[in-house]
Amino acid sequence: MTSLELAIEFTDIWKDLDTKQINTMLAQNVSLELLEFFAAYAQEFAEEWLDENEKADELSRRLPNLLIIGYLIRLLEERVD
């Protein structure tokens, strides 16, 4: 399986997970410290790069998920190799 195939498969699965399943996966693979970092980084990024509007709020809520997904895909790549 290529890295691209792995990423596509993972994001397809991610979309179908409910909150409890996501929390379980995160607890098993990502430290609380790292989750807090992603949340703080996303907030800082949104505040710095976007005007004060609802899109900045939406981005600051969604960006941590994107960062976490990227991190988890990288973990999967390492485990597959």
GUMIFI-787904 format. One record per atom (N, C-alpha, C, CB): residue number from 1; residue in three letters; x, y, z; atom name. Coordinates in pm, 1 decimal, padded with zeros to 6 digits, m for minus. Atoms other than C-alpha are relative to their C-alpha. Glycine has a CB too. Layout:
N
{NUM,'Ala',{X,Y,Z},'CA'}
...
END
This chain:
81
{1,'Met',{00085.6,m00118.1,00000.0},'N'}
{1,'Met',{00000.0,00000.0,00000.0},'CA'}
{1,'Met',{00089.7,00123.8,00000.0},'C'}
{1,'Met',{m00097.1,00000.1,00123.5},'CB'}
{2,'Thr',{m00079.8,m00122.0,00006.8},'N'}
{2,'Thr',{00142.2,00336.9,m00097.8},'CA'}
{2,'Thr',{m00044.1,00097.6,00109.3},'C'}
{2,'Thr',{m00012.4,00065.7,m00139.7},'CB'}
{3,'Ser',{00035.1,m00102.7,m00098.7},'N'}
{3,'Ser',{00144.6,00638.9,00131.5},'CA'}
{3,'Ser',{m00130.9,00069.1,m00037.4},'C'}
{3,'Ser',{00112.9,00103.9,00012.0},'CB'}
{4,'Leu',{00123.6,m00064.0,00045.3},'N'}
{4,'Leu',{m00129.2,00798.9,m00079.0},'CA'}
{4,'Leu',{m00119.6,m00090.0,00024.4},'C'}
{4,'Leu',{00009.1,00035.8,m00148.4},'CB'}
{5,'Glu',{00110.8,00094.0,m00023.6},'N'}
{5,'Glu',{m00347.9,00488.2,m00062.4},'CA'}
{5,'Glu',{m00031.8,m00009.3,00149.1},'C'}
{5,'Glu',{00034.6,m00140.1,m00055.7},'CB'}
{6,'Leu',{00017.9,00003.7,m00144.8},'N'}
{6,'Leu',{m00294.8,00471.4,00312.9},'CA'}
{6,'Leu',{m00072.0,00124.9,00049.8},'C'}
{6,'Leu',{00135.0,m00014.1,00069.9},'CB'}
{7,'Ala',{00063.1,m00125.7,m00040.6},'N'}
{7,'Ala',{m00389.9,00838.0,00354.8},'CA'}
{7,'Ala',{m00146.1,00004.6,m00042.4},'C'}
{7,'Ala',{00075.5,00119.2,m00059.3},'CB'}
{8,'Ile',{00138.9,00000.5,00048.5},'N'}
{8,'Ile',{m00703.1,00799.4,00141.7},'CA'}
{8,'Ile',{m00084.9,m00094.4,00083.5},'C'}
{8,'Ile',{m00006.1,m00040.9,m00149.0},'CB'}
{9,'Glu',{00073.3,00098.8,m00080.3},'N'}
{9,'Glu',{m00811.1,00487.7,00329.0},'CA'}
{9,'Glu',{m00026.0,00052.9,00141.3},'C'}
{9,'Glu',{00078.5,m00132.9,00006.8},'CB'}
{10,'Phe',{00014.4,m00051.3,m00136.4},'N'}
{10,'Phe',{m00748.8,00649.5,00667.0},'CA'}
{10,'Phe',{m00103.9,00111.4,00006.8},'C'}
{10,'Phe',{00134.6,00051.0,00052.1},'CB'}
{11,'Thr',{00096.0,m00111.6,m00005.0},'N'}
{11,'Thr',{m00942.1,00967.4,00586.1},'CA'}
{11,'Thr',{m00141.9,m00047.3,m00029.1},'C'}
{11,'Thr',{00039.7,00109.3,m00100.1},'CB'}
{12,'Asp',{00133.6,00057.1,00022.7},'N'}
{12,'Asp',{m01232.7,00760.7,00451.9},'CA'}
{12,'Asp',{m00054.9,m00061.3,00128.2},'C'}
{12,'Asp',{00004.7,m00106.4,m00111.6},'CB'}
{13,'Ile',{00041.8,00060.1,m00127.2},'N'}
{13,'Ile',{m01244.1,00569.3,00779.3},'CA'}
{13,'Ile',{m00028.6,00108.9,00102.9},'C'}
{13,'Ile',{00108.6,m00096.9,00053.3},'CB'}
{14,'Trp',{00013.9,m00109.5,m00097.8},'N'}
{14,'Trp',{m01200.2,00888.3,00987.5},'CA'}
{14,'Trp',{m00137.5,00066.1,m00010.6},'C'}
{14,'Trp',{00111.0,00105.7,m00021.0},'CB'}
{15,'Lys',{00128.2,m00068.1,00021.4},'N'}
{15,'Lys',{m01511.3,01045.4,00831.7},'CA'}
{15,'Lys',{m00117.2,m00077.1,00059.4},'C'}
{15,'Lys',{m00023.3,00021.4,m00148.4},'CB'}
{16,'Asp',{00109.4,00083.2,m00048.7},'N'}
{16,'Asp',{m01725.0,00753.6,00949.3},'CA'}
{16,'Asp',{00004.1,m00026.6,00150.3},'C'}
{16,'Asp',{00001.1,m00129.8,m00072.6},'CB'}
{17,'Leu',{m00011.7,00025.0,m00143.7},'N'}
{17,'Leu',{m01603.5,00746.7,01310.5},'CA'}
{17,'Leu',{m00087.5,00096.6,00078.8},'C'}
{17,'Leu',{00146.3,00012.3,00045.3},'CB'}
{18,'Asp',{00072.8,m00089.8,m00089.5},'N'}
{18,'Asp',{m01821.7,00882.3,01587.7},'CA'}
{18,'Asp',{00097.8,00055.0,00104.2},'C'}
{18,'Asp',{m00120.2,m00074.0,00068.9},'CB'}
{19,'Thr',{m00087.1,m00068.0,m00096.7},'N'}
{19,'Thr',{m01683.0,01097.3,01868.7},'CA'}
{19,'Thr',{00066.6,m00097.7,00095.7},'C'}
{19,'Thr',{m00079.6,00102.6,00079.2},'CB'}
{20,'Lys',{m00056.5,00097.6,m00094.1},'N'}
{20,'Lys',{m01632.3,00803.8,02106.6},'CA'}
{20,'Lys',{00113.2,m00079.2,m00065.2},'C'}
{20,'Lys',{m00109.7,m00096.1,00050.5},'CB'}
{21,'Gln',{m00103.3,00075.4,00070.7},'N'}
{21,'Gln',{m01434.6,00608.5,01845.9},'CA'}
{21,'Gln',{00124.2,00086.1,m00024.5},'C'}
{21,'Gln',{m00054.8,m00052.8,m00133.3},'CB'}
{22,'Ile',{m00113.3,m00090.5,00021.2},'N'}
{22,'Ile',{m01218.4,00910.7,01763.9},'CA'}
{22,'Ile',{00076.0,00019.7,00129.7},'C'}
{22,'Ile',{m00047.6,00135.6,m00055.1},'CB'}
{23,'Asn',{m00065.0,m00020.2,m00129.5},'N'}
{23,'Asn',{m01148.9,00973.7,02131.6},'CA'}
{23,'Asn',{00079.8,m00123.0,00042.8},'C'}
{23,'Asn',{m00103.9,00034.0,00106.4},'CB'}
{24,'Thr',{m00070.8,00123.8,m00033.9},'N'}
{24,'Thr',{m01052.1,00608.6,02182.6},'CA'}
{24,'Thr',{00128.6,m00011.3,m00081.5},'C'}
{24,'Thr',{m00090.4,m00123.3,m00024.9},'CB'}
{25,'Met',{m00117.8,00006.4,00085.2},'N'}
{25,'Met',{m00814.3,00617.8,01885.2},'CA'}
{25,'Met',{00104.7,00101.4,00044.0},'C'}
{25,'Met',{m00038.4,00023.7,m00145.8},'CB'}
{26,'Leu',{m00093.5,m00103.5,m00043.0},'N'}
{26,'Leu',{m00660.4,00943.5,02004.4},'CA'}
{26,'Leu',{00066.8,m00038.7,00131.3},'C'}
{26,'Leu',{m00071.8,00134.4,00014.9},'CB'}
{27,'Ala',{m00055.3,00039.3,m00129.7},'N'}
{27,'Ala',{m00614.9,00813.5,02359.2},'CA'}
{27,'Ala',{00107.5,m00107.4,m00015.5},'C'}
{27,'Ala',{m00111.5,m00050.5,00092.0},'CB'}
{28,'Gln',{m00094.9,00109.4,00021.0},'N'}
{28,'Gln',{m00428.1,00511.5,02222.7},'CA'}
{28,'Gln',{00122.9,00042.1,m00080.5},'C'}
{28,'Gln',{m00069.0,m00114.4,m00070.2},'CB'}
{29,'Asn',{m00107.3,m00034.1,00092.9},'N'}
{29,'Asn',{m00204.8,00702.0,01980.1},'CA'}
{29,'Asn',{00061.0,00138.7,00014.5},'C'}
{29,'Asn',{m00050.0,m00013.6,m00135.4},'CB'}
{30,'Val',{m00046.1,m00139.0,m00006.2},'N'}
{30,'Val',{m00164.0,01069.9,02069.6},'CA'}
{30,'Val',{m00002.8,00046.4,00145.8},'C'}
{30,'Val',{m00088.6,00093.1,m00090.1},'CB'}
{31,'Ser',{m00004.8,m00046.7,m00138.7},'N'}
{31,'Ser',{m00051.3,01217.5,02399.4},'CA'}
{31,'Ser',{m00087.9,00124.1,00017.7},'C'}
{31,'Ser',{00145.6,00031.0,00041.9},'CB'}
{32,'Leu',{00080.5,m00118.6,m00031.1},'N'}
{32,'Leu',{m00266.8,01480.6,02568.4},'CA'}
{32,'Leu',{00080.9,00126.1,m00026.3},'C'}
{32,'Leu',{m00048.4,m00003.2,00147.0},'CB'}
{33,'Glu',{m00087.9,m00114.6,00024.6},'N'}
{33,'Glu',{00029.9,01717.6,02548.6},'CA'}
{33,'Glu',{00003.0,00037.0,m00148.6},'C'}
{33,'Glu',{00142.2,m00030.5,00049.3},'CB'}
{34,'Leu',{m00001.8,m00025.6,00144.1},'N'}
{34,'Leu',{00041.0,01680.4,02170.1},'CA'}
{34,'Leu',{m00135.2,00052.2,m00048.6},'C'}
{34,'Leu',{00037.7,m00127.7,m00076.4},'CB'}
{35,'Leu',{00133.2,m00050.0,00035.5},'N'}
{35,'Leu',{m00336.1,01728.3,02138.2},'CA'}
{35,'Leu',{m00015.6,00147.0,00039.6},'C'}
{35,'Leu',{m00109.1,m00084.9,00068.0},'CB'}
{36,'Glu',{00006.3,m00139.4,m00045.1},'N'}
{36,'Glu',{m00309.1,02047.8,02340.1},'CA'}
{36,'Glu',{00084.9,00090.1,m00089.2},'C'}
{36,'Glu',{00046.7,00011.5,00146.2},'CB'}
{37,'Phe',{m00084.4,m00077.2,00091.6},'N'}
{37,'Phe',{m00025.1,02165.4,02116.3},'CA'}
{37,'Phe',{m00072.9,00027.1,m00130.7},'C'}
{37,'Phe',{00131.6,m00074.1,m00027.5},'CB'}
{38,'Phe',{00071.7,m00018.0,00126.2},'N'}
{38,'Phe',{m00230.0,02106.8,01801.1},'CA'}
{38,'Phe',{m00112.7,00102.2,00014.9},'C'}
{38,'Phe',{m00056.6,m00134.1,m00048.7},'CB'}
{39,'Ala',{00109.0,m00094.9,m00021.9},'N'}
{39,'Ala',{m00525.5,02297.5,01948.1},'CA'}
{39,'Ala',{00052.7,00142.8,00012.7},'C'}
{39,'Ala',{m00079.1,m00038.0,00125.4},'CB'}
{40,'Ala',{m00057.9,m00133.7,m00017.6},'N'}
{40,'Ala',{m00307.2,02591.4,02053.1},'CA'}
{40,'Ala',{00058.1,00051.8,m00130.8},'C'}
{40,'Ala',{00108.6,m00002.1,00108.3},'CB'}
{41,'Tyr',{m00056.9,m00039.4,00128.6},'N'}
{41,'Tyr',{m00126.3,02597.0,01719.2},'CA'}
{41,'Tyr',{m00109.9,00042.5,m00096.7},'C'}
{41,'Tyr',{00082.1,m00114.9,m00060.0},'CB'}
{42,'Ala',{00111.1,m00033.8,00089.4},'N'}
{42,'Ala',{m00454.4,02597.9,01528.3},'CA'}
{42,'Ala',{m00061.4,00133.6,00037.2},'C'}
{42,'Ala',{m00106.8,m00109.1,00003.5},'CB'}
{43,'Gln',{00056.5,m00126.7,m00045.8},'N'}
{43,'Gln',{m00589.8,02882.0,01739.6},'CA'}
{43,'Gln',{00090.2,00115.8,m00039.4},'C'}
{43,'Gln',{m00020.9,m00001.8,00152.0},'CB'}
{44,'Glu',{m00096.6,m00104.8,00035.0},'N'}
{44,'Glu',{m00275.0,03088.2,01689.0},'CA'}
{44,'Glu',{00001.4,00024.5,m00150.7},'C'}
{44,'Glu',{00141.3,m00038.3,00048.7},'CB'}
{45,'Phe',{00000.9,m00011.5,00144.9},'N'}
{45,'Phe',{m00275.4,03017.6,01315.5},'CA'}
{45,'Phe',{m00123.9,00074.8,m00048.5},'C'}
{45,'Phe',{00006.4,m00138.3,m00064.1},'CB'}
{46,'Ala',{00124.6,m00063.4,00042.2},'N'}
{46,'Ala',{m00639.7,03117.3,01275.8},'CA'}
{46,'Ala',{m00001.6,00147.9,00036.0},'C'}
{46,'Ala',{m00119.5,m00070.4,00063.4},'CB'}
{47,'Glu',{m00000.5,m00139.4,m00042.8},'N'}
{47,'Glu',{m00595.9,03437.6,01473.4},'CA'}
{47,'Glu',{00098.8,00083.5,m00081.4},'C'}
{47,'Glu',{00033.8,00009.1,00148.4},'CB'}
{48,'Glu',{m00103.4,m00074.0,00072.1},'N'}
{48,'Glu',{m00282.4,03537.0,01283.1},'CA'}
{48,'Glu',{m00033.3,00019.1,m00147.5},'C'}
{48,'Glu',{00132.2,m00071.2,00013.0},'CB'}
{49,'Trp',{00015.7,m00002.1,00144.5},'N'}
{49,'Trp',{m00394.1,03460.0,00928.8},'CA'}
{49,'Trp',{m00138.3,00037.9,m00050.1},'C'}
{49,'Trp',{00034.6,m00131.2,m00053.1},'CB'}
{50,'Leu',{00135.1,m00030.6,00045.1},'N'}
{50,'Leu',{m00765.2,03530.6,00920.0},'CA'}
{50,'Leu',{m00057.1,00118.0,00075.3},'C'}
{50,'Leu',{m00090.3,m00120.8,00016.4},'CB'}
{51,'Asp',{00072.0,m00108.6,m00066.0},'N'}
{51,'Asp',{m00983.0,03827.4,00995.6},'CA'}
{51,'Asp',{m00091.3,m00057.3,00106.6},'C'}
{51,'Asp',{m00081.0,00083.0,m00102.0},'CB'}
{52,'Glu',{00094.3,00042.7,m00103.5},'N'}
{52,'Glu',{m01208.4,03812.1,01295.5},'CA'}
{52,'Glu',{m00137.1,m00021.3,m00064.8},'C'}
{52,'Glu',{m00008.4,00105.5,00116.1},'CB'}
{53,'Asn',{00131.4,00035.5,00053.1},'N'}
{53,'Asn',{m01512.1,03633.1,01154.6},'CA'}
{53,'Asn',{m00028.3,m00145.8,00029.8},'C'}
{53,'Asn',{m00008.1,00027.1,m00152.1},'CB'}
{54,'Glu',{00036.6,00138.2,m00030.7},'N'}
{54,'Glu',{m01691.8,03302.4,01171.3},'CA'}
{54,'Glu',{00091.4,m00100.9,m00067.5},'C'}
{54,'Glu',{m00142.6,m00025.9,m00041.0},'CB'}
{55,'Lys',{m00090.7,00093.9,00065.2},'N'}
{55,'Lys',{m01446.6,03144.3,00927.1},'CA'}
{55,'Lys',{00124.3,m00024.7,00085.0},'C'}
{55,'Lys',{00040.3,00052.3,m00137.9},'CB'}
{56,'Ala',{m00114.9,00018.6,m00089.0},'N'}
{56,'Ala',{m01159.7,03202.3,01170.3},'CA'}
{56,'Ala',{m00036.8,m00095.7,00112.6},'C'}
{56,'Ala',{00047.6,00135.7,00057.7},'CB'}
{57,'Asp',{00045.1,00090.6,m00105.9},'N'}
{57,'Asp',{m01360.4,03030.7,01444.1},'CA'}
{57,'Asp',{m00011.9,m00142.5,m00051.9},'C'}
{57,'Asp',{m00134.4,00046.4,00057.0},'CB'}
{58,'Glu',{00015.8,00132.1,00060.7},'N'}
{58,'Glu',{m01445.4,02741.5,01213.2},'CA'}
{58,'Glu',{00135.9,m00063.7,m00027.1},'C'}
{58,'Glu',{m00080.9,00010.0,m00130.3},'CB'}
{59,'Leu',{m00133.7,00051.3,00027.7},'N'}
{59,'Leu',{m01083.7,02705.2,01104.9},'CA'}
{59,'Leu',{00070.2,m00042.0,00128.6},'C'}
{59,'Leu',{00083.1,00105.2,m00073.6},'CB'}
{60,'Ser',{m00068.2,00034.5,m00125.3},'N'}
{60,'Ser',{m00955.7,02708.3,01462.4},'CA'}
{60,'Ser',{m00059.0,m00125.8,00063.0},'C'}
{60,'Ser',{m00008.7,00116.4,00099.1},'CB'}
{61,'Arg',{00060.7,00124.4,m00049.2},'N'}
{61,'Arg',{m01201.3,02426.7,01545.1},'CA'}
{61,'Arg',{00041.0,m00119.7,m00085.1},'C'}
{61,'Arg',{m00152.6,00012.5,00002.0},'CB'}
{62,'Arg',{m00024.9,00111.4,00090.7},'N'}
{62,'Arg',{m01119.4,02215.7,01239.5},'CA'}
{62,'Arg',{00147.6,m00028.9,m00026.0},'C'}
{62,'Arg',{m00067.2,00026.7,m00129.2},'CB'}
{63,'Leu',{m00141.8,00017.8,00029.2},'N'}
{63,'Leu',{m00746.1,02268.0,01195.1},'CA'}
{63,'Leu',{00067.0,m00104.0,00091.0},'C'}
{63,'Leu',{00071.5,00132.6,00013.2},'CB'}
{64,'Pro',{m00062.5,00105.2,m00080.5},'N'}
{64,'Pro',{m00648.0,02052.3,01496.1},'CA'}
{64,'Pro',{m00029.0,m00139.8,m00054.8},'C'}
{64,'Pro',{m00048.0,00009.4,00144.1},'CB'}
{65,'Asn',{00031.1,00130.4,00058.0},'N'}
{65,'Asn',{m00829.8,01760.8,01331.4},'CA'}
{65,'Asn',{00090.1,m00029.7,m00119.2},'C'}
{65,'Asn',{m00146.8,m00006.0,m00042.4},'CB'}
{66,'Leu',{m00087.3,00019.5,00115.1},'N'}
{66,'Leu',{m00629.3,01811.1,01014.0},'CA'}
{66,'Leu',{00141.9,m00034.1,00044.4},'C'}
{66,'Leu',{00000.7,00125.1,m00088.3},'CB'}
{67,'Leu',{m00134.3,00028.2,m00051.7},'N'}
{67,'Leu',{m00304.0,01819.0,01209.5},'CA'}
{67,'Leu',{00006.9,m00139.7,00060.0},'C'}
{67,'Leu',{00040.2,00104.4,00105.2},'CB'}
{68,'Ile',{00003.2,00132.6,m00062.8},'N'}
{68,'Ile',{m00402.1,01509.4,01408.3},'CA'}
{68,'Ile',{m00008.1,m00109.3,m00105.6},'C'}
{68,'Ile',{m00119.1,m00011.3,00096.9},'CB'}
{69,'Ile',{00011.1,00099.1,00106.5},'N'}
{69,'Ile',{m00503.4,01321.6,01093.2},'CA'}
{69,'Ile',{00136.1,m00019.4,m00066.8},'C'}
{69,'Ile',{m00106.4,00043.0,m00104.3},'CB'}
{70,'Gly',{m00133.1,00011.3,00059.8},'N'}
{70,'Gly',{m00166.1,01400.6,00937.1},'CA'}
{70,'Gly',{00096.8,m00075.8,00089.3},'C'}
{70,'Gly',{00055.5,00137.6,m00029.8},'CB'}
{71,'Tyr',{m00086.7,00068.9,m00095.5},'N'}
{71,'Tyr',{00012.9,01285.2,01250.2},'CA'}
{71,'Tyr',{m00031.8,m00149.7,00003.9},'C'}
{71,'Tyr',{m00015.4,00061.4,00140.5},'CB'}
{72,'Leu',{00039.2,00141.0,m00005.9},'N'}
{72,'Leu',{m00186.9,00960.1,01265.6},'CA'}
{72,'Leu',{00035.4,m00073.8,m00128.4},'C'}
{72,'Leu',{m00149.6,m00012.0,00026.9},'CB'}
{73,'Ile',{m00039.2,00063.3,00125.6},'N'}
{73,'Ile',{m00127.5,00887.8,00897.6},'CA'}
{73,'Ile',{00149.6,m00028.3,00001.5},'C'}
{73,'Ile',{m00037.5,00089.1,m00121.0},'CB'}
{74,'Arg',{m00144.8,00021.9,m00008.7},'N'}
{74,'Arg',{00245.7,00930.7,00959.2},'CA'}
{74,'Arg',{00031.4,m00117.9,00091.9},'C'}
{74,'Arg',{00071.1,00127.2,00050.6},'CB'}
{75,'Leu',{m00018.9,00115.3,m00088.2},'N'}
{75,'Leu',{00224.3,00686.2,01251.1},'CA'}
{75,'Leu',{m00031.1,m00130.1,m00072.6},'C'}
{75,'Leu',{m00088.2,00012.9,00124.7},'CB'}
{76,'Leu',{00037.2,00119.8,00075.7},'N'}
{76,'Leu',{00047.8,00435.7,01027.3},'CA'}
{76,'Leu',{00107.3,m00035.9,m00101.6},'C'}
{76,'Leu',{m00134.2,00020.8,m00070.8},'CB'}
{77,'Glu',{m00106.3,00026.5,00097.9},'N'}
{77,'Glu',{00314.5,00474.5,00758.2},'CA'}
{77,'Glu',{00120.0,m00067.3,00066.7},'C'}
{77,'Glu',{00044.3,00131.2,m00068.6},'CB'}
{78,'Glu',{m00114.2,00058.0,m00071.5},'N'}
{78,'Glu',{00585.5,00397.4,01012.9},'CA'}
{78,'Glu',{m00028.8,m00143.2,00042.6},'C'}
{78,'Glu',{00035.3,00084.8,00122.6},'CB'}
{79,'Arg',{00034.9,00134.7,m00046.2},'N'}
{79,'Arg',{00398.2,00093.2,01141.7},'CA'}
{79,'Arg',{m00012.4,m00098.6,m00116.0},'C'}
{79,'Arg',{m00130.8,00003.7,00078.5},'CB'}
{80,'Val',{00013.5,00086.4,00117.4},'N'}
{80,'Val',{00333.0,m00042.0,00791.5},'CA'}
{80,'Val',{00135.6,m00038.1,m00055.9},'C'}
{80,'Val',{m00083.1,00068.8,m00107.8},'CB'}
{81,'Asp',{m00134.8,00025.5,00054.5},'N'}
{81,'Asp',{00698.3,m00011.5,00686.9},'CA'}
{81,'Asp',{00074.4,m00102.2,00077.7},'C'}
{81,'Asp',{00080.3,00125.5,m00003.6},'CB'}
END
